[in-house]
Amino acid sequence: MASDRHGLILEKMRRAIQRTGRFAARKWLLNRPFSKTATSRLLLVTIDERIPQSQIYPFHFYADALRRQYGTEIREVSIEEYERGNSPAPRDATTVCFQTQFHTPRDELIAIVERLKQQNPEARIVYLDWFAPTDLRLADALDPHIAIYVKKHVLRDRSLYGQPTLGDTNLVDHFSKKFGIAEETRLFPIPPGFLDKLHIGPSFVTADFMLHRFLGASPVVGEKPIDVHARLGVKGTPWYQAMRTECVDALGTIADLNVATGGNLGHVAYLQELQASKVCFSPFGYGEVCWRDYEAIMSGSVLLKPDMSHIETDPDIFVPGKTYVPLRWDLADFEEKVRELVGMPSLREEIANNAFTALHDYVTSERFVTQMRPLIA
């Protein structure tokens, strides 16, 4: 365990150095126009925060492969500086991929797109949706202006889009009805043909610290003294708090096991604890897919999560009984599933290794490059 902790500390230091270097490199790229000889010119207009940057990092990590396969040059500029007009962003891109904040008003959203088009008149305009929920709340506003809409995870049944829900997401709808919480009905219109523009991109596996870990070998399962890792935040909106409280209450059925609960730890200590855990219980957050899902797999802990059969993501880590263990949404089978996993080390090792291998194969095969082909080639 001491060597694991040392490795995690070194990883944290590497990430800090990398972030500093990436910021300096971005500032340099910001002032550099595209090469006249570049046939494919990709401009990324991004949010410099942890979750949005998990979508952006792989473009830089696989930059050599993108250049080799499609002749692509990459530039990046902060959306904040771009909106303020402080950035001499490179012009005449052939593709512009952009992100916005979750609550960007519609008129500001359209203004950003119009400026992108004005400065890059021949570009394919792509929106990168980094949001947690599965809904397509920006479809109606963006449809006339974009060629492709990239989302990290979507509803497998596309006919559910454009349908009314209590609250603004499918999760709000489900848990508000379950717990009797009042919510207004919402509907996000889906213009005809918009779903043809929908493109599934990778989720948190492409975050800087995760991608590098998945390049390596599967973590050794070994001795794991913690039976269940379940450090769950509860505070939030009414439906979220009710949903998470039910998850915490379920832990009472396994009180005789060694369960890691309580508040947040520092990230290094958190990952160290996950490495020492047989099972990771990962409930929904404000969306179905969570950091914890990938952190568990990265750490060699079996992912135990409410059934994800309604979700499509790529790479797919939600294959029941193979890469994760699904639970009923009412958690009625929680105790049964936990005790089965804790008592079957060979099953845990198989599922943990399958899940790690799925993500290892994704990052080492450079499949991100072909996955992004519709955007840039």
N, C-alpha and C positions, 0 to 999 in steps of 0.2 A: 504493500500500500504506500510505503514511503516513496518508492520510485514512481508510482502513479501520480502522487501529489506533486512530486518534482516535475514530472512531465506536464501536468496541468498548469503549473506556475510558469514554466517555460513557454507553453502555448499562449498563456495570457500576455506574457511579455512580447512574444512574436506578433500577436495581434495588435498590441499598442503601437509597436514600431511600424507595423504594416499600415495602420491607419494614418500615422503621421506621414509616412512616405507616400501613401495614396493621395493625401490631401495636397502635398507639395506637387506631385505629378499632375494632379487634376488642374491645379493653378497654372502649371506650365502648358498643359494641353489646351486650356481655355483660351490662351492667346495665340495659338498656332492654327493657321488655316489648314484645310485639307490639302494634301498633295495634288498637284495638277494631273498626275498620272493615275491617281486612284480611281478605279472603276466603280467601287462600292464604298460609299461614304456614310457611316453610321454616326449620328449625333444622339447622345443620351442626355436628356434634360431631366434631372433627378432630384430626389430629396435625400439629403445627407443624414439619414437616421438609420438605426439598426435594421428595422424590418424592411423598409423600402430598399435599402442597399443590398439585402440578400438577393434581390432580383437583378441587381446591377453588377455585382462582383463577378459572376461567371463570364460576362462579356469581356472583361479585362483578363481574367484568368485564361480563357481560351482564345485570346486575341491572335496568337500566332496561327492557331488552327483556322480561325475565321479568315485571316489574311491568306492562308495557304489555299483554302477551298473556294473562297468567294472573292478574293482580292480586297477584303474589307479593311478600311481604316476606321478607327474609333476615336471619337472625341466625347467629352462629357462636360456638362455645365450644370451648376446648381439652379433649380427652378426659382429659388428666391432671388438670386442675382439676375436671372433672366427676366423675371417679372419687373424688377426695379430698373432694368435697362442699364445696369452697371457692367454687364458682361459683353465683351466683344466676341460673342459666340461664333464659331465657324459657320459659314453659310454654304448653301448649295449642296446640302446633304442629299443622298439618294434615299435614305430612310431616317426618320426622326422618331425615336421612342421617348415618350415623356410620361412622367408621374405627376400627380398633384396631391395635395393634402385631402384628407377624408371629407372635410367640410368646405371645400372650395365652392363658393357660390357659382351658379350656372353662368352668369354673365362674365365672371372672371375666367371661367373654364373656356368659354368660347373665345374670349379675347386672347388667351394664350395660344389656342389653336390657330387663330387667324394670323397672329404674328409669326408663328412657326411656318405657316404656309407662305407668308410674304417673303420670309428670308430664305426659304427652301422650296421654291415653287414647283420643282419636279419631284419632291420627296414623297415616299409612301409614309403616311402618318400613322403611328402605332401608339395606342394607349397601354401602359403597363399598370394594371390594377393590382396593388399590393395589399388590399384590404382583407380583413379576417372573414367577414361574412361571405356567403355564396351568392348574394343577390347581385343584380346588374343595374344598380340605381342610376348609373350614368349613361345607360344605353340610349335613351331618348335624346339627351343633349348632345352626345358625341357622334351618333350614327351618321349624320350628313358630312362629317368632317374627317373620319378616320377610315383606314383600310382594314386594320386588324385591331382586335381588342384581346390582350393577353391577360389571363387570370390564372392564379396558381391552383385553384380547385373550383370545380363547378358541380352543379346538381346533375346527376347522371340522367335523370328524366328531364329533358329540356322543356317539356310541355308545362312544367311547373313555373317556368318563368312567365312573367306577365299576368300571374294570378294574384288575387288579393290575399294578404296575410294580416293577422293581428300583429301590430308592430312592424318593423322594417325588415325582418329576416325570418327565415323558416324556423330558426331556433326560438326567437321571441314568440312566434306563433304557437309552437308546440308547448313550451313551458309556461306561457301565460295561460293557455287553456288548462293545462294540467293543474296549476296552482291557483287558478281563479284570480289572476291578476288582470286588471283593466288595462287595455291597450287600444289605441285607435287603429282602425283598419287602414292599411297602406297598399298601394299598388304602383309598381314601377313599370311603365309601358315598355314594351319590346317592339321596336319598329319592324315591319316586314323585312326579312333578309338579314337582320342583325345577327342572329345566331350563326349564320354562315361566316361571320367575321370573328367569331369567338375561337380563340386559340389557347390551348392549355400549356402553360409553362411550368417549370419546376417550382417546388416550394422551398422550405428552409434548408434543404440539403446543399444549396448553392451559397449559403452564407459563408463568409470567409473562413471562420474557425472550423466549421463543419466540413466543408469541401476538402480541406487539407487532411482532416482526420480520416475521412472515408477513402482517401487515396491509399491509406496504409492497410495493414492486415486486420482481420477481425479481432476484437478484444478477447483475451483469454477469459473464459467464463470463470473457472477456478472457484475458490471459496467465497461465498457471498453471505455475510452475516445478517444483512437486512432482508427480511422477507418481502416487504412491500414498501415501495417509495411512494409517498402520498402527501407531499407538501403542497397543500391546496389553499390558494387565496379564496376568500368568500365574499368580501365586500364588493359591491357593484350595484348595478341597476336592480330593481325588484325581482325580475325574472331570473337574472344571473345569480343573485344572492340565494334565491330559493333553490335553484338547480344545484349550486355548489354546496349548500347546506345539506341537501339530500345525500350528496356524495360523501361529505364528512360523516354524516350519520351512519352511512353504510360501513364505515370503518369499525364501528362498534361491534359488528358481527365477527370480526377477526381480532378482537382485543388480546387474545392469547398469543398472537404472533408478534414478531418484532417489526413494527411499522414506523417508518420515519414520517412524522407529521410536524405541523407547526408552521411558523412564518418562513419568510425567505432567508436564504443563505447567500453569501457571496458566490459568484458564479463558479469559481474554482472549487470551493467546498461543496457546492451543489452537485457538480459533475463528479467529484470524488465520491460523494454519497451514492449517486446513481450507479457508479461502477461497483459499489459494494451491495447492490440491491438485486434480488432475484427477479422481482416484478415491479414494473412502473405503472401505477394507475394514473391515466391521463384523461380526465373528463373534458368535455367541451369547454371552450372559452367563449368569446364573443363570436367566434366562428368554430367550425368543427376541427380544422387542422391547427395544431399548436406547436410551438418550439419544442415542448416537452416530448412530443412524439419522436422527433428526430434525435433529440439529446439522449433519450432512452436507448434507441437503437445504436447510436454512436458509442454508448457506454456498455453495451452488452447486456442490457436489462430487457426482459420481455415486456412488450407494450400491451397493456390491458386497457381497452377503451370502448366506450359505447359504439354500437354497430355503425360502421361507416359505409355500408353497402350502397347508400344513396349518393355517395360522393365519388367523383372522378378526378384523379390527379395523376401526374406523370413526372417522375417515376412513381409507380404505385406501391406503397408500403402497407396497404390495407387489404391484404389477401387473407381472408379468415382462416385461422388455424395454421397458416403457413408463415406469415410475416407479422401477424399480431393476433391477439385473442379478443374477439368482439363480446360485448356485454349487451343485454337488453337495456333499452333506454330507461326503464324503471328500476334497473339495478337488482331485479329479483334474483338473478343468478350470480350476483357478485361474490358471495361467500363461497359458493360451489366452485366457481372458476379459480378463485385465488387459491383455495386449498388444493385443488388439482395441480395447479402449476407449482406451488411450493413443494408438493410431494413428489414431483416428477422431474428430476434434474435433466434427464436425457431429452424430454420434450422441450424444456426451457432452452437447452443448448441448441436444439434443432431450429426452433423458431427464431431465437436471437441471431443465429448465424445466417439463416435465410434472409432476414430483414437487412442485416448488415451487408450481405453479398449483393442484394438488389441495388443498394445505394453505391456500393463500391464499384459494381459493374457500370453503373450510370456515369460516375465521374471519371473513371479510367478509360471508358470507351469514347470519350468526347462526344457523347450523344447529344449533349446540349447544342452543339454546332449544327447538327442536322435538324434538331427540334426547332431551332430558330430560323431555319432556311426560308420559310414563308415571309419572314419579316425583312430579310436583307438581300435575298437573291431572287 
